[in-house]
């Protein structure tokens, strides 16, 4: 924790969970002929806040801490502007100001209209890549915006707030943040209004009554506190001298790469290291990749990034970060096979999620292997070979995002995009000792991803740790109107607990003993240890009704939903391509045809799904009876490749026991490594050598991703 002298008493804040929130430093409020001068007159006071805010902004950038900017303004058609906001001042008798109102043409374009010159920030305080800009239609920054979701996505609990105007947007946002549970501190020197007496009154009211609404601090003590933190990180933001690979620890995590790039490492060096690793790992496991980008192409991308971003203090958040994608994602000009040669096509447009990652500076390395048609949890169903667990060659990698998880687990890339319909991003993550995160369906666009079961499909993120997975999600979770299953509505905004005992406690449920009986005894022991760790972290175990989770999981393959595996294909596709399919996939699809599910059965299953989903909502309710997360073993056991090939259907079915219900119930889920298991214990053979990873999955309610990720991150930290 850092501490700064403040009113009414010192303000303590955890730096990695603290964001700078800069309110409305726009030309319309700060420059001549803007909305502020037209409405309020003198600009002297508000302009005086620019330089202090710039000092604070620079210090947060040096410390590599989250930064949010807000802009007040409206859509060009003013459809988001309440009528009273437009006409109130027009109705003032004998008005001497307000000659122009919102939407009228001014010297810098239409007043307070998005896209106009006046709506944007002053040059000194413009945002840079990686910083969040929140366009708001009201005075408060939380109304009708994604601010709450974006703060939760970054696990923010504390806010340093500055900007203009103190008596209006600053004050409204401060109080909104306080209502939502954030611990807030205003910076006296870096906020201003059009009347000095209003500013003083607002700041006094904030810390009145022993800090009823928050804290107020002066700029210099805060800068000094942040400087001590910055020095401890050893960031040198303006050092652009070339460095060799000897200065790089080889860790491909996002923070590690960000730090190395800030201190001069070239992404060219990183890509050379990555391709050396890829080539060496091909000798260990040749089945990871379906398409590998040429080293020359990746190096060209790295050099272009260097020329596009010469200032090492202003790099996009994924600058030079290597990643892979499952070969069910479209990339313009490259074949999309879905490990099914008859379906191969060359798209002219890339998946939106892929494009968003490139915009943030990531470097594409290749497309990875998968269970054919993204159907399976074993990783043993591809004509391009069988990837193996990167911890033990005899054991399966898991599927269907098999190559994606191996590529991350083996340290070949920082992260990978996979998919998850029934556990395909979680199971292989567990078997390769990495994190597999399945966001709430519809938060990341599935446009440009070959469907498996379209109504249940979800883009998954595979990463080395929870924080990296969270970062990637935060950057590619964007509403896409071309995706028919994209989430339009927002959840009930749950408050955050930023201080006190509640900041560390959480409630969780687990499956009953009879459900856990399916687990290998070694896995059962490891799960018990994980539950003990959750208690040690502050977790409070509550009983739950497990029955509907189990029933929802059975809907996926024992009901009519499996018919959707064929719904995205032409009616005669299976007949024409039967001989080209992997034998197990052919059997699965033929069983779908043989089943002859009726419309009546389909509707009954849809009704059951709705009923179970409502039961899940009650389980994760926003009240004293609900749980924050459901914790389960990611998989019940870990099969050898030989065991799966001997009985592909039964072994696959067992693996999905704790994952199948996730998308059926519209939950979010993150699989997290939870130690290792001796192979000798797993097999019951004392002479067996090696260890295998164990993993638990945290499942949260629909659109409770931020809360679920934070509990998972704390567990990960506790286990380390």
N, C-alpha and C positions, 0 to 999 in steps of 0.2 A: 504494500500500500504506500502511496505517496500522500503527503500532507502539506497543505498550504494554509497560512494564516488567513482567516476569513471572519466575517460577521455571520452569526453571533458567536461562533466558536470555530476552531480549525476544521477545514474540509478535508476529509480523507477519501482517496479514490484509488481503485486498482487500475493502473494505466492501460493494461490490455483490454479492459472492459469499459473504457472511457472514450467518448467521442467528443470532438469539437463540433458544435452546432452553430453555424454562422447564419444569422437571420437577415435576409433581404438586402444585401449590400449591392443594390441595383442602381443603374444610372437614373432611373425614374425617381428614386428617392434621394440621390446624392449629388446630382449634377444640375446645372442651370437649365431651366425650361422643361424640367421633368414634372411628374405628377406631384412630388412633394413640394416643390417651390410654388407651383400653381395653387395647391391647397393650403399650404402652411406658411409660406413666406421664406424667411431667412434659412440659408443652408449652412451657416457657419458652424453650428454645433454638430450637425450630423457629419459634415465633412471632416471634422476633427477626430472622428472615430475611425477613419480609414487607416491611418498610420499605426495606431495601437492594434487594430485587428490584424493588420499585415504581420506585425511582429508575432502575434499569437499563432497565426496560420503557419508562418515559417517554422516556428518551434515545433508544432504538431507534425509538420512534414518531416523535419529532421528526426523526430522520434518515431516516425513511421506508424503513427496512431491514426485511427479512423477519423475522417473529416466529412461533415455533411454541410451542404449549402442549401438554403431555401430561397425561392423566388416567388413573390406574390404576383399573380397575373391570371388572365383569363383566356379561354379559347377565343379565336377571332370572331366567332359568331355570338360570343357572350352568353352562350347557353348555360354556362356554369356560374353566372353572375346574378345573385339575387336582386330583385327589383329595388329593394330598399337601399342597397348599396349604390345604386345608380341615381336614385332621385331624391334621397334624403336632403342632401345639401342644396339641391336645386330648389327645394321648397322653403329654404330659410328666408324669412322676410328681410328685405333690404340687404341682401347678401353682398359682401364686398370681396369675397374670394370664391373659389370654386367655379370660375368662369367656364372651365372645361371639366368634364367628368370622364370616368373610365370609358375607353373605346373611342373618345374623340381624338382627332389627329393633332399631334404635337410636333415639336421640333425634332424629336427622336423617334418618330413613328407614332402609332396609336398608343394612347396612354394605358399602361398596365395590361397590354395585350401580348400574349406569348408570340415570340418571333420578332417583335419590334426591337429596334436597337436599345430603346430605353428600358426594356424588360430585362436585358442581360446585365451581368455584373460589371462593376467598374473594372478597368484593366488591372489595377493593382491586386485585386482579390478574385481573379478568375480561377475557376476550378481547373484541375489537371487530372489526367487519367487515374482512375482508381477512387476518386472522390465522388460522393453521391450528391446529385442535384435533385432536390425535391421541388417540383412546381406545385404551388398551392393556390387554390382559388379564394381562400379566406385569410383572415389575419393569423389564426392559429395554424401551425404547420402540421397538425395531426388530422385536421378535418379534410376528408375526401382525398387523402394521399396514401402513399405506401410507406410513409415514414416509420410507423410502428413496426411493420413487417421487416423493413430494412435494418432497423436497429436490432431487432431480435435475431435477424440473420447473422449479425456480427457479434451477438452475445453482449450487447451494450447494456450496462446497468447504471452508469453515471454519465452525466452530460456537463460539459463546460459550454455555457451559452453566451454569445455576444451578438452584436449587430444592431440594426435599426428597425423600427423606432422603439425606444424604451417603453413609451406609454402605450404602444399599440401592439405590433406583431411580436416584439420581444416578450412583453409581459404576458400576452395571450398564450404564446407557445410555452413559456416557462411554467405557467399554471397547468396547461394541458399535460405537460410532461410530468409534473408533480402528481397529478391525478392518476397517471398510469404507472406510478411506482418508481420512476427514475429519481435518483438523487442528483440534484442540480445545483450548479454554482454559476452565478452571473459574474461577468468581469466588468467592473465599474468603468474602467478607462476605455473599454472596447465596445461600449454601447452608448447611444445618444438619441435624443429626441429633438423635436423642434422647440421645446420649451424646457429650460434647465430645471425649473421647479417641478415639472412633471417627472423628470428623470429621478430626481432625488426622492420624491414621494414613492415612486414605484419600487426603487431599490430598498427603501426603508420598509415597505410593506412586505417584501419578500422575506427578509430575515426577522421580521417582527414576531413577537410572541415565541421567543426561544427557537427561532428557525422554523416557523410553522410551514412555510412554503419552500425553503431552501436556504442557500448560502450566497453571499456576495463577497468577492475578493478583488484586490487590486492587481493590476497587470504584472508588475515587476516581481513580486513574490512568487506568482504562478510561473513566470518565465524561469526564475531561478530553480524552482522545484523540477520543472521539466528538463532543464539543462543538466541537472544531476542524473536524471534518468537517461537522457540522450548519451551522455558520456559513458554510462555503464554499458550501453549497447555497442559502443565503438563504431558508430556509423560515420562515414566520411562522405557526405552527400555530393561534394563537388570534385571528388577525385576521379578523374577519367583516364588515368594512366593505365596502360596495358599491363596485365598480370598473367602469370603462367598458371598451368593446372596445379602447380605445387601450392598455390595459395587457395586452392579450392578443396574442401574436405570430401568432395565426391558425393555428398548427400543431396538428393534431388528434391527435397521438400521445398515447398514454395518459399517459406521464410529464409531458408538457407541460400537458395538461389537469389532471392531479392537482396540479401545482405552482400553476397559475393559480387553481384552486378553493380551495386552501389559503390563498392570499393574497387571497381575497375576490371573485374573478370569479364572476358568477352564471351558472348553466347556461341561464338565459333568454337571456342575451346570446349564448351559443354557438349556441343553437338558431336564433336570429334570423339569425346569420351563415350557418349551415348552409343554411337555406331560401333565403336570398338567393343562395348559390352554386348550389343546386339549380336555381332558376328561371333563372339566367343560363346554366347549362350545358345546359338544355333546348334553348336556341337553337343550341348547338354540336352536340348529339347528343340527339335526342328519344326515342331507343329504349332508354334505360338502365332505365327504371322500368316495371313493370306496375301496381303500386299504390303511390301516394305518400300517406303519412300526412298529414292536414291539419296545417298549421302551428299552428292553434289547439290541436289535440289534443297535439302534441309540446310546446308551451309549457305546457299544463296539467300534463303529466308533469314538466316541469322545475320548475314552481312547487311541485308536491307533494314533489319531492325536497328542495327547500329547507326546506319545513316539517317533513319527516320527519327531516332531518339538519341541525339548526341548528348543531351543533358542528363547525367546519371541520377540527378535528384528528382527527375520528373518522369519516371518510367511507368508504363502501364503495368497493372498488377501481375500479369502473367508474362511479362517480358522474358523471352528466352526460355520459357518453361516447356519441356518436351512432353508430348502426350500422344496417346493412341486412341483409336475408336474401334469399336466392334464392327465387323463387316456386315452390319445391317443398316449402317448410317450412310446416307448419300454424300458423296463428295464429287463436285462437278468435274467431269472428265475422267473419273476413275470407276472401274467396274464395282457394282454392288452385287455380291454373290449370295449373301445370307447362308454361306456354305452349301448352296444348292445350285449347281451349275445351270440347270434348266431355267432358273429365275434370273440369271445374270443380266444386268442392264447397265448402261452407262448414262447416268443422269446429267442433265445440263445445269442443275441447281443443287447446291449443298444443303444439308440439314441446317436449320436455323441455329441449333445449339453449337454446331461446329463453327459456323460463321462468327458467332458471338465470342467464341474462344480466340479465334484468330484476331479479332478486333482488339483484344486485350493483350496481344503480343505472344501468344502461345505458338509453339513450333510443332507441326504435325510430323510424326515419325512413321506411322503405318496403320494398316487395318488388321485387326486381330481375328483369330479363329474363333469358332463358336459351334455349339450344337446346331445342326442343320435346322433351318427355319426357326431358329431361336426356341427350339422345342427340346427341353431336357434339362436336368440338373446335374448331370454326371461329367460332361465334357468328352464323352466317348462316342459322339454321334456325328462326326464330321468326316467327309471324304478327304479333307486336307490333313488328316492325322489326328492323333490323340494327345493333346497337351497333358503334361504331368504336373502334380503339385511341386512347386519349386522347393519344398522342404524334403520331399522323398519321392524318388522316381517311380517307385512301385505303386504309388497312390494317385487317385484321380485328382484332376485340377478342379472338378466341379464345373457346372455349366448353368445356363448356356453361354454366359459371358466368360468363357474359359480363358481364351488368349488375353483378354483385357486384364484379368486378375493376375495371370502369370507375368505379364509385362510389367505390372506395378510391383508385384512381390519380388521379382528378380532384380529390381532396381534399374530396369531398362528405360522407364519413363516415370514422370512424376505422378500422373493420373491418367485415367482412361474413361471414356464414355462407353457404358454398356447399356443393357436393357434389363428390366425386371418385370415379369408378368406373374410368375409363381415363386420367385426366389432366385431368379437367374443372376442377380447382381450381388446377392447376399451369400449364397452357398459357396460359389467359387472364391469369394473374398475370404470366407472363413477357412477354406482349404489351402489358402496361400498366405495367410498371416497378415492380411491387409483389411482396410475398412471398405465396406460396401454399403453405400447409402442410397436408399430408394425414397426420393421425395414423395410428397403427396402427388398423386396423379394430376397432371394438367398444369403444374407449376413450371416445368420445363417443357418446351414445345416438342412434340413427337413428330412434327412435320419433317419429312425427309428420312424417316426411319421405317424400314420395312415392317409391317405389322405382323404380330403373332396372333394375339387376341386383342383386336383394336380397342375395345372398350375397357380393357384391363391393363394394357401396356403402359410402361413407365420407363423413362430414361433413368438410368442409374449412374452413379458416380463412384468410381473405384479410386482410392487414394491410399497413401501410406499412413495417414492419420486423420483424425476427425476434423481438425482445423483446416487441412488442405481440402477435404471434401466440402466443408462449409464454404470455403472461399470460391471454389468452382461453382457450386450451386448459386451463390450470391451473384455471380457474374453472368450465368446463363439462364437464370430463372426470369423469364420475360413473357408476358402475355402475348400470344400469337393468335390473331383472329383467323388464320388459316387452319389452325388445329381445332377441329370440332369438339374435342374433349378438353380444351384449355379451361382452366378455372377462371370464371368471371367474378364470382362473388368473393368477399373477404370473410374471414371467420369472425366470431365474437372476439373482440380485442381483450385478451386476458392481460391483467396487469403483470408487472414484473416485481420480484422481491429483491431490492437492491442492497438492503442492509439488515442487520439483526440475524437471529437464528433462522428465520424463514428463507434467507438467502442461500442456506446450505442444506436445508431439508427438502425432501421430495417423497412422494408416495409411489409405490410400485406394486404390481401384481405379478404372480408367476403361475405356471400351469400346476395343476394338482399332481399328487404323487402318481396316480394311475396314468396320467398323460405322460409323465416323465419316464415311466417304466420302459418305454420304447428305446430309451437311450442306452448306448453302450455303457457298462459300469464305470469305465474310466471317464467318459463324458459326464456321467451323473455326478461323480465325485468333483469334477472341475466346475460343474454348474453350482453345486453346493458351496464351493469356495467363492465363486463369484457373488452369490447371494450374501455371504458373510462380508465380502468387500463392500457391497452396496449398503449394508447396515453400518459399517464403519465410516462410510462417507456421509451418513445422515439420512439414509433411505429408511422409509417406514413401510413395512410390508402390510398390505391389506388383502383380505380374501376377495376373490372375484368369481364370477360365473364363467367357467371355461367352456361350457357346453356349446355355446353358439360360435365361438372361435373355431372349435373343431368341426361343427356342422358347415360353417362357411367355407372352410378349407376343402371339405369333401365336394362342395358344389363345383369346384373348378374342373375336376376330372371325372367325378362319378355322376355328374349331372349333365345337362344339355349344353353348358357353357363351352365344353370342349369342341362343340360344332363350329365355334367361331374360328378355330384354327383353319378351316377351309373357306370361311365366309369372304375373305379378301381375294380369293382365287377364282378363276373362271370355273363354271360347272363341270367342264370336261377336263380340267387340268390334271387331276390325279390319274385319270385313265391314260392320258397321253404321256405322262412323265413317270409312271410307276417304276419303270425299270431303271430310271436314273437316280432314284432316291436311296438314301441310306436305309438298309433293311429295317432298322428299328423305327425310323420315321415313317416308312411305308406301312408298317404294321399299325402304328398309331392312327394314321389317317384312314386306313382301311377299316379299322375298328369304329371310327367315327361314322363312316358310311353305313356299316353293318348295324350300328345302334339304332338308326332311323328315328332320331328324336323328333317328337311332334311339337307343333306350336303350343299345344296345351302344356306339355312338359316344360318348354322354354319359359312360358309365362309363370308357371308355378315356381320355377327356379328364380326368376326375376323378383317375384313377390317374396320368396324366402330371403333373397339377398337384401331387399329393402328392410325386411324385418330384422335380420341380423345386424345390418348397418345401424339401425336405430338403437339396438341393444348395445352396440359398441360405443355409440355417442354417449349413452348413459354411463357406461363404464369409465369413459374419459371425461366425465362431466366436470363443469366449472363450478364445483361446490365441494363441501367437506366429504361427500360420499365417493367422489371420483378418484381415480389414480392418475398420476402424471405420465407414467410409462408402464407398459407391459414388457417384462423381461423374459426371454426364452433362450434355450440353446439354439444357436443358428441352425445346426443340423444335429440329428440324433447320433450319428456315427460318421466315420470316414472310411469309405470302401477302397480296396485295391482295384486297380484296373482289371485284374484277372477276375475278381468277384463280380464286377459290373458286367463284363462281357459274358460271364456264365449265366447271368439272370438280369438282363438290362431293365426289364419292366419293374420287377419287385424292388430292386435296389434303388431305382430312381424314385419310386413312390415313397419309400421310407424317408428319403432325404427331405421331402417337402412337408413333413409333418408339422413343423413350426413356421413354415413360410408361406404356404399356399393361401392362407386367408388374408394376407396383407393387403393386396389390391382389391380383393372382393369386398372388403370392408372399408376401402378408401382410407387406409392408414398410411403414415410415414414410418420408415424403419431404417435403422442403421446398425449394421453388424460390426462389432468391435473385437479385436483380438483380446483374449483373456487368458494368456499363458500357453503353455505347451503340454503335450501328453506323450509319455514314452510309448513308442510303438510296441514295446514288450507288454505294457499294461493293456493297450488297446486290443492287441491280438491274443492276450493271455499266453504268450510264449516268452519265457524268460530270456531266451537267446536272441530275440529279435532286436535289431539295432535301429537307432535313429529316434527322432521326435517328430511329432506332428502338431500343428497349431490347433488350439481350441478357441471358440468364439461364442459370444452371446449377442443377441439382437435386442435393441431397444425399440419398441413400437410405440408411437404416439398417435393421438387423434388426428383427424383430417386437418391439415394446415397448421398443425402444432409443431412444425419442423424445427423452428428456432429453439423451442423449449426442449425438444427431444434431443437435438444435437448437443445442447449444452450439458445435459445429464450424461450423455455418452462421452463427451469430452472429459468431464470430471472423472468418470470411471476409468477412462484411458490413462489419465494423469495419475490416478490412484494406483493403477496396476503397474505403472512404470517405476 
